[in-house]
Amino acid sequence: MVGYAIRNPATGAILNQLSGLDSIDPKVWQPVPTLWEQNTDIPSAIISSPRYRDTGLTRAILRGAPYVSAKSWGDRLAAVDAFTAAHREGVAYLYIAELDMAAHASGVASDQWIRRLEELDGFVSDLLRRLAPTDGLIVTADHGVLDVPASRHLLVPAESALLDGVTVGGEPRFLHLYTEDEGGTLDRWREEEGHRSHVVTRAEAIAAGWFGQVEDFARDRIGDVLVTPRGESVYYIDGLTTAQSLAMVGQHGGLSRAETHIPIIRGGAFA
């Protein structure tokens, strides 16, 4: 899973992996067995919103465990209670989206985000009070967030030479550029944007460990040239950018410490 919107080498089209995997077979797109498929002897459950139950992304990364729909805080507590009552051991994975949604819409400096954080903090406290002495809790996230004001939007005109022969994928904090002229595209972007962004080739990014271990089937999905801002900026491409994307305050996907260094909170038997 090497990016937000990436090229499908079979079609040449840009595929949004958050919402676009419903149109293809996610087991073909992501053939590596999930942790749940690798450990079928351990009781497990995915507890998350009903809206995500049958999505392609869920089937790509979470298949192999029973899915329990839980939308409200109370529903989530009830789902955890039911799992612990039914199993003396096992792993329940609980996904909560509200904090991320508030960050994108209003930013992590906003009152809205703080309210969602307080709600989550209270929920974690409720969970800890319910744990048996042998139960453990781990709280973590899949990324951090930067607040990016409109003044830090880097707008690339559709007629810019930077886009000559280029198909753009990725996201505002991490562009994937697909091109037949890797050298020319690399030179143009480094000359124009190298002072404020990392501009590298696919091979350089893989060698630097940006994507971890890259399987052969996923290599060509990565952009030929990759661009990610060093500072708190984002790239928007004229003609490709939506009003919804422009309105986002919280952004992630880049290489900053705020986005990539994620804490882990241990509770119960894991504390």
N, C-alpha and C positions, 0 to 999 in steps of 0.2 A: 504494500500500500504506500506508494512512493510520492504521493502528492494529492492535492485537493482536486484539481481538474487537470487530467493528464491525457496524453495521446494513446488511443487504442491502435497499436501497430497493425492490427488486422484490417482496420477501416480507414485509418488516418484521421479519424474524428476525435475531437476533444471530449473526454468522458468525465463528468462530474462524479467522483466516487462517493460523495455524500448522498446524492439523490439519483444518480444515473445508473446504479447497478441493478435497478429493477428491470432494466431492459435487456439484460444479458444473464447468462448462467453464472452466478457468483462462485460456484464451485469450480468452474473452468477458469474464471478470472483470478481467483485466489485459491489455488489447489493445495496449498500447504495445510495439513491437518491442524486444527485449532487445539489449544490446550485442553479444551473440553473433549474433543474427539480423541486425544491422546491418553486421557485419563478417565475412561468410561467406568472404571471400577470405583471411582470416588463419587458419592452423591453430590449433585451440584444443581444450581438454579441460576438463571438470569432473571433479575428483577428490574423491570424498567417500564417506561410508559407504553401503553397499548399502541401508540402511534408508530412505534419502532418494531413491533412484533414481527411483521412480515416483510420488512424492507430488505433490499439486496445487500446493504451494508451489514445488517445484522446477520444475514445468512453467510456472508463472507467471513466475518471475524468472530462470531459468537455461536456458530452452529455446534451442535453436539451436546447441549444442555437444555433441559426443560425451560421454557420461557414463561414467566409469571408476570402478567400485566398488573401494574400498580401505578396509579397516577398521583394520588394525594399522599401527603406525609403519613396519614393514618393507614392508607392502603399499604404503604411500604413497610411500616412497622408490623402490620398484620401478616404480610408475606414473609418477613423474617421470622416472626413467631411461629408460623406454620412450618417453615423449613426446620427450625431448631427443634420443634416438637416431634417432627417425623424422623429426624436423623441425629444419631449420637455424634456423628462426625460428617464432614463434608465442607463444601465451599459454596457460599452464596455470593454472587456478584451483583451489586446494586449500583445502577447508573442514575445519576441525578443531573438534569440538564439546566435547571433554572439559573444557576450561577453563571454559566457560560452565556446563556441567552441574554441575561441582564448586562453582562460585560460588553457584548457586541452592540447592544442597543444604546447603552448609556455610559459605558466606561466603568473602570474599577474605582474611579474616584467619586462616583455618583452615589447619592442617597439610595437609589434603587438597588444598586449592587450591594451596598452595605446591608440593606434589609434582607436580601436573599442570603447573604452570608450569615446573618444572625439566625435566620430560619434554619439554615443547614447546621449551624453550631448547636442549636437547640435539639435538632433531630439526632445528631451524633451523641449528645448527652443522653437522650432517651434510649438510644441503642446500647450505650455502655451500661446503663442501669439494668438492662434486660439480660445481659450476658451471664452465662454460668461461669464458674471459676475456671473451667477448661476452655472456654470460648475466647477467641481472639478477634480483634478488629483492626483492619488497615484502611486508612483514609488517604487517598491520593488523587491525582488528576492526570489528564493526558497532555496538558500544555499549560503555559501561563499566558498572560495577556499584557499588551501595551495599550495605553490610551493614545490615539493619534489624532490630533486636531486637523481640521481642514487645511490649515496653513502648511501642513507637512505632506499634503498630497502631491505626488509627482505625476503630472499629467503628460502622457505621451500622445501627440497628435497622430491620427490615422495615417497621415501622409509623411510621417517622420521616416528618415532613412534608417532609423533603428529597426523599423519593422519591414524593411525590404526583404521579400521572400521568406517571411517569418510567420509561423502560426504560434499564437500565444496561448499557453496554458498556465497552470499553477494558481497563484492567488496574489493579492496585493503585496504581501510581505515576502513572497518567494516566487518569482516568475520562472516558468519553464518555457524556453524558446526552442521551437522545432524548425530546422532549416536545412537545406541542402548545402549551404555555404557556411559551415561552422566557423572557419577561420575568419571570413569577412564579417560575420555577425559578431563574433567574439571581439575583433578589433574595434568595430564601431561602438559597441557598448562599453568596452573598456576606456576608449578615448572620451566618450561623452559622459559616462556615469561611474567610471572607476574611482573617482575621487570620493564618492559617497556610498558606493555599494560594492559588495563582493561580486565579481563577474568571472565565472569559471566554466570549464567544459564539464560534460558528464563524467568523463574519465577522471578529471581532477577531483570532482566532488566525491565520487565513489572511493577514490584512493584516500581522500581525507576523512572518510568515515561519516560523511553527512547523512548517509542513508542506512548505516549499519551494514549488515551482510545483504548483498543484493543477489537474488537468484537470477539465473539466466533469462527466465521467462519475463522478468520485470525490467530488465536493463533498458530495453528500447522504449519503455514507457517514460523514462526520464528525459527531460529536455536535452537537446544537444548543447545548449548554453543555458546557464542558470544565473539568475540575478537576485540578490537579496540585500536590502539596505543595511549599512552598518549602524545607522542611527535610527531614530524613531520616525521613519517615513514609510510611505506605501506608494506603489505604482498603480496607476489607473490608465487603461488604454482607451482612447477615444473610440467610440463605436462598439466596444465590448463591455463597458462598465454600466451596471444598472444603478438606478436611483437608490435601491435598497443597499447595495454595496457602498455607495458613496456616503450613505447616512451612518454607516457603522463607526462607532467610536473605538471600541475595543478591537484590537487586531492581534493575530498571532500567525505563526508559520515561519518566522525568521530564526536567526541563530543567536539572538541576544540571550543573556543570562535570565532575564525576566520571563522569556518564553520557553526556555529549555531546562532550567534547573528547578525540578518539581519536588517539593518536600513530601515526606511520608510521615503520617501520624499513626503511632501504634497504640492500641488500647487493649484492655482486658489481659488475656494470657500472653499477648505479644508485647506488652508494655515493658 
